[in-house]
Amino acid sequence: MRYPTNDLENHWMPFTANRDFKKNPRLVVAGRGIHYTSHTGHDIIDAVSGLFCCPAGHSRKEIADAVYEQMQELAYLPSFQHGHSAAFELARRVKQLTPGDLDYIFFTNSGSEAVETALKMAMLYHRARGDGQRMRLVGRERGYHGVNFGGFSVGGIVRNREMYGLGVPGVVHMRHTWLEENRFARGQPENGAELANDLQRFCELHGGETIAACIVEPVAGSIGCYVPPKGYLERLREICDEHGILLIFDEVITGFGRLGDNFAGQRFGVVPDLMTMAKALTNGAIPMGGVAAREHVYKTITEAAPETGIEFFHGYTYTAHPAACAAGIATLDIYENDGLFQKSAEMEDYFLDQLFAMRESNIVTDIRGIGMLGAIDLAPKDGAPGVRGGQALKDFYAAGVLVKMTADTVIVAPPFVADKSDIDRMFEIISDVVSTL
């Protein structure tokens, strides 16, 4: 352990039962490849790519070297009215991967910040066009768009919203896409495309000309891999086009090969107007996020301002941080040189075979999966949601596998560098633990 400590009191941990954790901590001291090492020395296989962040595996030397070299040369520069070459190069490299004409990249420091940025871009775009009355935003039940005020307002996870007041006004939510008849659907479910018509209903109720943007995750990830029904995203695109609404895809989880394509928009054949990204952008090595904007959005905003005037009064102290840009460029090099997006696509069927084999457990109530992303719903214990999942998190760690738990849902998203034997080992441990819950 590089920084030994005998006191866990002062770190207030996020999304954690702090008091319970500090009684029996789950500490990690090293990460290499697809494995972590705990403070007690036991091996933990990473079945969720960190937190969807590290598809290329942990502690890649290429990224560390790039960051070290950049920090030796230029450790920090304010991005307000100044620039450095790594930021422009990373933007160019990201643009080569994005679908359609999503060619203009604004960098942030997280997915939450990316969402806030995209929502503000949408508002400013309409104001620049003379449509300043477009103030409404449309989100979706069970959606996750980060934890800042805009993000939790358009998000639809109750526990992330209920304690923090009304949030941003003027937000309405479409229904989520989980349907009883779609249980154990592999890939895109057959039923549910009509749920996209909730957006049309909002246009009829509030006036389509009052809605600025509709934001969805192409696959709802944090809540447990809700794959869009066939035709659902296409219908959202159609309604947005009809009413002049910007469509925002939150690809913080699905971006950079998670579904086998560069981004989920390519997998589903739908191009949004704005697209958020983060996590795998730097393989989790340095915090970074971004928003990709289509040409008409970027040019409408920039050309509405005076020639020498600031067009977008928005940004962060660490926007396009030199070390983060270096990490991003090195990460994209790894993805390309190692063919990791192709490997993700090639591994999909094998991964989903192992995922859906979990159906044999008598406490598994549903399984969903696409690409290298899947979820397993466990029946609540004694009718109390979250109790079984809370214990499962601890049991998985003790047994040597890292997953993400959302209530009673097990979320699995292996690194792309995992091979078939690694996938087998992940599910062997998961199955063993589930059998004891």
C-alpha positions in Angstrom: 0.0 0.0 0.0 1.6 3.2 -1.2 -0.1 5.4 1.4 -0.6 3.3 4.5 -3.3 4.7 6.9 -4.7 3.7 10.2 -7.6 6.2 10.0 -10.6 5.9 7.6 -12.7 8.5 9.3 -12.2 11.7 7.3 -12.9 10.5 3.7 -16.6 11.0 3.0 -17.2 8.3 0.4 -19.6 8.7 -2.5 -22.6 6.4 -3.0 -21.4 4.4 0.0 -22.8 3.3 3.3 -19.9 5.1 5.1 -20.5 3.8 8.6 -20.9 0.2 7.5 -17.9 0.4 5.1 -15.6 1.7 7.8 -16.4 -1.2 10.1 -15.2 -3.7 7.5 -13.5 -1.8 4.7 -13.0 -3.1 1.1 -9.7 -1.5 0.2 -7.8 -2.0 -3.1 -4.1 -1.4 -3.3 -3.2 -2.3 -6.9 -4.8 -2.9 -10.3 -3.2 -4.6 -13.3 -4.8 -6.0 -16.4 -8.3 -7.2 -15.4 -7.4 -7.8 -11.7 -7.4 -5.7 -8.5 -5.5 -6.6 -5.4 -7.1 -6.0 -2.0 -5.4 -4.7 1.1 -5.5 -8.2 2.5 -3.7 -9.5 -0.7 -6.6 -11.4 -2.3 -7.2 -11.2 -6.0 -10.4 -9.6 -7.4 -11.3 -10.1 -11.1 -12.8 -6.9 -12.5 -16.1 -7.8 -14.1 -17.3 -4.2 -14.6 -14.3 -2.4 -16.1 -13.8 -0.4 -13.0 -17.0 1.5 -13.4 -17.3 1.1 -17.2 -14.1 3.1 -17.3 -11.2 0.7 -18.0 -12.0 -1.5 -21.1 -8.2 -1.6 -21.9 -7.4 -3.0 -18.4 -5.8 -1.3 -15.4 -2.5 0.6 -15.1 -1.6 0.7 -18.8 2.0 1.8 -19.0 1.4 3.6 -22.3 -1.1 6.0 -20.6 1.1 6.5 -17.6 4.1 7.3 -19.8 2.1 9.8 -21.9 0.8 11.5 -18.8 4.2 11.7 -17.2 5.7 13.2 -20.4 3.0 15.8 -20.6 3.2 16.7 -16.9 7.0 17.3 -17.4 6.3 19.6 -20.4 3.1 21.4 -19.5 1.2 20.4 -16.4 -1.6 23.0 -16.5 -3.0 25.7 -18.7 -6.3 27.6 -18.3 -8.5 26.8 -21.3 -10.2 30.2 -21.2 -8.9 32.1 -24.2 -5.8 29.9 -24.4 -5.1 26.5 -25.9 -2.5 23.7 -26.1 -1.9 21.2 -28.9 -3.0 18.1 -27.0 -6.5 19.4 -26.6 -6.9 20.0 -30.4 -5.4 16.7 -31.2 -7.6 14.8 -28.9 -10.7 16.5 -30.3 -9.6 15.6 -33.8 -9.1 11.9 -32.7 -12.5 11.8 -31.0 -14.2 13.3 -34.1 -12.8 10.4 -36.2 -14.9 8.0 -34.0 -18.2 9.9 -33.6 -21.2 9.1 -35.8 -22.5 11.5 -38.5 -21.3 15.1 -38.2 -20.8 15.1 -34.4 -17.5 16.9 -35.2 -17.2 19.5 -32.5 -15.9 18.4 -29.1 -16.2 20.3 -25.8 -14.2 18.7 -23.0 -15.3 18.4 -19.4 -14.0 16.6 -16.4 -16.8 14.0 -15.9 -19.9 12.6 -17.3 -22.0 14.7 -14.9 -20.4 17.8 -16.2 -20.8 16.6 -19.8 -24.6 16.4 -19.2 -24.8 19.8 -17.7 -22.8 21.2 -20.7 -25.0 19.4 -23.2 -28.2 20.8 -21.6 -26.8 24.3 -21.7 -25.7 23.9 -25.3 -29.3 22.9 -26.2 -30.8 25.9 -24.5 -28.3 28.3 -26.1 -28.8 26.8 -29.5 -32.5 27.6 -29.5 -31.9 31.1 -28.1 -29.4 31.7 -30.9 -32.0 30.7 -33.4 -34.6 33.0 -31.8 -36.5 30.2 -30.1 -35.8 31.3 -26.6 -39.2 30.0 -25.5 -37.8 26.4 -25.7 -37.1 25.9 -22.0 -38.5 22.5 -21.3 -36.4 19.3 -21.1 -37.5 15.7 -21.5 -35.8 12.9 -19.6 -36.8 9.3 -18.9 -37.8 7.3 -15.8 -34.9 5.2 -14.5 -32.4 7.2 -16.6 -29.1 8.2 -15.1 -27.4 11.4 -16.2 -25.1 12.2 -13.4 -25.5 13.9 -10.0 -25.5 17.6 -10.7 -28.7 19.6 -10.7 -29.4 19.4 -14.4 -28.4 15.8 -14.5 -30.6 14.5 -11.7 -33.4 16.7 -12.9 -33.6 15.0 -16.3 -32.6 11.7 -14.7 -35.2 9.4 -13.4 -33.7 7.4 -10.5 -35.8 8.1 -7.4 -33.1 7.9 -4.7 -30.9 10.3 -6.7 -33.7 12.9 -6.8 -35.9 12.7 -3.7 -33.7 14.5 -1.2 -32.7 17.5 -3.3 -35.8 19.6 -3.8 -37.5 20.3 -7.1 -34.4 20.4 -9.3 -34.5 22.3 -12.6 -38.0 23.3 -13.5 -39.8 22.4 -16.7 -38.6 18.8 -16.9 -40.9 16.0 -17.8 -40.1 12.3 -18.0 -41.0 9.6 -20.5 -41.8 6.1 -19.2 -38.9 3.7 -18.9 -38.6 0.9 -21.4 -38.7 -2.2 -19.2 -41.8 -4.4 -20.0 -42.9 -7.6 -18.4 -43.2 -9.3 -21.8 -39.5 -8.5 -22.5 -38.1 -10.6 -19.6 -34.9 -12.4 -20.6 -34.7 -10.6 -23.9 -31.2 -10.9 -25.5 -30.3 -7.8 -27.4 -33.1 -5.4 -28.4 -36.5 -6.4 -27.2 -39.3 -6.9 -29.7 -41.9 -4.9 -27.7 -42.0 -1.3 -26.6 -41.2 1.0 -29.5 -44.5 2.8 -28.9 -43.2 4.0 -25.6 -41.3 6.7 -27.6 -44.6 8.3 -28.3 -44.5 9.7 -24.8 -42.4 12.4 -26.4 -45.1 13.1 -28.9 -47.7 13.3 -26.1 -45.6 15.9 -24.4 -45.4 17.9 -27.6 -49.2 17.8 -27.9 -49.6 18.7 -24.2 -47.0 21.4 -23.8 -46.3 22.4 -27.4 -43.4 21.0 -29.2 -42.1 24.5 -29.7 -41.5 24.8 -26.0 -39.2 21.7 -25.7 -35.5 22.3 -26.1 -34.1 18.8 -25.8 -34.8 15.1 -25.1 -32.0 13.2 -23.4 -31.7 9.4 -23.1 -29.1 6.8 -22.6 -29.2 4.6 -25.7 -28.9 1.7 -23.3 -29.8 2.7 -19.7 -26.7 1.5 -17.9 -26.5 2.4 -14.3 -30.0 1.2 -13.5 -29.3 -2.2 -15.1 -28.9 -2.4 -18.9 -32.2 -1.5 -20.3 -31.8 -2.1 -24.0 -34.0 0.0 -26.3 -36.8 -1.8 -28.0 -36.5 -2.2 -31.7 -37.6 1.0 -33.4 -37.6 3.0 -30.1 -34.6 5.3 -30.7 -35.6 5.7 -34.4 -39.0 7.0 -33.3 -37.5 9.4 -30.8 -35.3 10.8 -33.7 -38.4 11.1 -35.9 -40.4 13.1 -33.3 -37.4 15.4 -32.5 -37.0 16.2 -36.1 -40.7 16.9 -36.6 -40.8 19.3 -33.7 -37.3 20.9 -33.9 -36.2 19.3 -30.6 -32.5 18.4 -30.0 -31.9 14.7 -29.3 -29.1 14.1 -26.8 -27.6 10.7 -26.3 -25.8 10.1 -23.0 -23.0 7.7 -24.0 -20.9 8.0 -20.9 -21.3 4.2 -20.4 -22.0 3.0 -24.0 -19.3 5.0 -25.7 -15.9 3.7 -26.9 -16.7 0.2 -27.9 -19.0 -1.1 -25.1 -21.5 -2.2 -27.7 -18.9 -3.3 -30.3 -19.2 0.0 -32.3 -17.4 3.2 -31.6 -20.6 4.6 -30.0 -24.1 3.2 -29.5 -25.5 5.7 -32.0 -23.6 3.7 -34.7 -24.9 0.3 -33.3 -28.5 1.5 -33.5 -28.2 3.6 -36.6 -29.4 6.8 -35.0 -27.4 10.1 -34.9 -28.2 12.5 -32.0 -27.6 16.2 -32.1 -25.5 16.2 -29.0 -23.7 13.3 -27.4 -22.0 13.0 -24.0 -19.0 10.8 -23.2 -16.5 10.2 -20.3 -15.2 7.1 -18.5 -13.5 5.1 -21.2 -12.3 8.3 -22.9 -9.1 8.1 -20.8 -9.5 4.4 -19.8 -10.3 5.8 -16.3 -6.8 7.0 -15.8 -7.5 10.8 -15.5 -11.0 12.3 -15.0 -12.4 13.5 -18.3 -15.6 13.9 -20.2 -16.9 15.6 -23.3 -19.8 16.6 -25.4 -19.8 16.1 -29.2 -22.0 18.5 -31.1 -23.3 18.3 -34.6 -22.1 21.0 -37.1 -25.4 22.8 -37.1 -25.4 23.1 -33.3 -21.9 24.4 -33.1 -22.2 26.9 -36.0 -25.6 28.2 -34.9 -24.1 29.1 -31.5 -20.8 30.4 -32.6 -22.0 32.4 -35.6 -24.7 34.1 -33.5 -22.1 35.9 -31.4 -20.0 39.0 -32.4 -16.9 38.0 -34.4 -14.5 38.6 -31.5 -17.1 37.8 -28.7 -17.3 34.7 -26.5 -20.0 32.5 -27.8 -20.6 30.1 -24.9 -20.3 31.4 -21.4 -19.5 28.1 -19.9 -16.4 26.0 -19.0 -14.4 24.5 -16.1 -11.0 25.3 -14.6 -9.8 21.9 -15.7 -11.4 21.8 -19.1 -9.0 20.0 -21.6 -6.4 19.6 -18.8 -3.1 18.7 -20.5 -2.6 15.5 -18.5 -6.2 14.3 -19.3 -5.7 15.1 -23.0 -2.5 13.1 -23.0 -4.2 10.2 -21.3 -7.1 10.4 -23.9 -4.7 10.3 -26.9 -2.8 7.4 -25.5 -6.0 5.6 -24.7 -7.3 6.0 -28.3 -4.0 4.7 -29.5 -4.4 1.6 -27.4 -8.0 1.0 -28.7 -6.8 1.3 -32.3 -3.5 -0.6 -32.0 -5.0 -3.4 -30.0 -8.2 -3.6 -32.0 -10.2 -3.5 -28.8 -13.5 -2.4 -30.3 -13.4 -5.3 -32.7 -12.5 -7.6 -29.9 -15.5 -6.3 -27.9 -17.8 -7.1 -30.9 -16.3 -10.6 -31.3 -16.7 -11.4 -27.7 -20.3 -10.3 -27.5 -22.0 -13.7 -28.2 -19.7 -15.6 -25.8 -20.3 -13.0 -23.0 -24.1 -13.1 -23.5 -24.1 -16.9 -23.5 -22.5 -16.9 -20.1 -24.7 -14.1 -18.9 -28.0 -15.7 -19.9 -26.8 -19.1 -18.4 -27.5 -17.4 -15.1 -31.2 -17.9 -15.8 -31.0 -21.3 -14.1 -30.8 -19.7 -10.7 -34.1 -19.7 -8.8 -33.6 -16.1 -7.5 -32.9 -14.6 -10.9 -36.0 -12.8 -12.2 -34.7 -11.2 -15.4 -31.6 -10.9 -17.5 -30.8 -8.2 -20.1 -27.7 -7.7 -22.2 -26.2 -6.3 -25.4 -22.6 -5.9 -26.4 -20.3 -6.3 -23.4 -22.9 -5.0 -21.0 -25.4 -7.0 -19.1 -27.6 -7.1 -16.0 -29.1 -9.8 -13.7 -32.1 -9.0 -11.6 -32.3 -10.8 -8.2 -35.6 -11.3 -6.4 -35.8 -9.0 -3.3 -35.2 -10.8 -0.1 -38.2 -11.0 2.2 -39.9 -8.4 0.1 -37.4 -5.7 1.0 -35.7 -4.3 -2.1 -31.9 -3.7 -1.9 -31.3 -6.0 1.1 -30.1 -8.9 -1.0 -28.1 -6.7 -3.3 -26.4 -5.0 -0.4 -25.2 -8.3 0.9 -24.3 -9.5 -2.6 -21.9 -6.6 -3.1 -19.9 -7.6 0.0 -20.0 -11.3 -0.9 -18.8 -10.7 -4.5 -15.9 -8.7 -3.2 -15.0 -11.4 -0.7 -15.3 -14.1 -3.3 -13.0 -12.2 -5.7 -15.1 -10.4 -8.3 -16.0 -6.8 -8.7 -19.4 -6.0 -10.1 -21.8 -3.0 -9.9 -24.9 -3.4 -7.7 -27.9 -1.2 -8.2 -30.4 -2.3 -5.6 -30.9 -6.0 -6.4 -29.5 -5.8 -9.9 -26.0 -7.2 -10.7 -24.4 -5.3 -13.6 -21.5 -6.8 -15.5 -19.4 -5.1 -18.1 -16.0 -6.9 -18.6 -12.9 -5.2 -19.9 -12.3 -5.8 -23.6 -8.9 -7.3 -22.9 -10.6 -10.2 -21.1 -10.5 -13.5 -22.9 -13.0 -16.4 -22.8 -11.4 -18.0 -19.7 -11.7 -14.7 -17.9 -15.4 -14.4 -18.8 -15.8 -18.0 -17.5 -14.1 -17.2 -14.2 -16.2 -14.1 -13.7 -19.5 -15.9 -14.1 -18.3 -18.9 -12.1 -17.8 -16.6 -9.1 -21.0 -14.7 -9.7 -22.9 -17.9 -10.0 -21.4 -19.3 -6.8 -22.2 -16.2 -4.9 -25.8 -15.9 -6.2 -26.4 -19.5 -5.2 -25.7 -18.6 -1.5 -27.8 -15.4 -1.3 
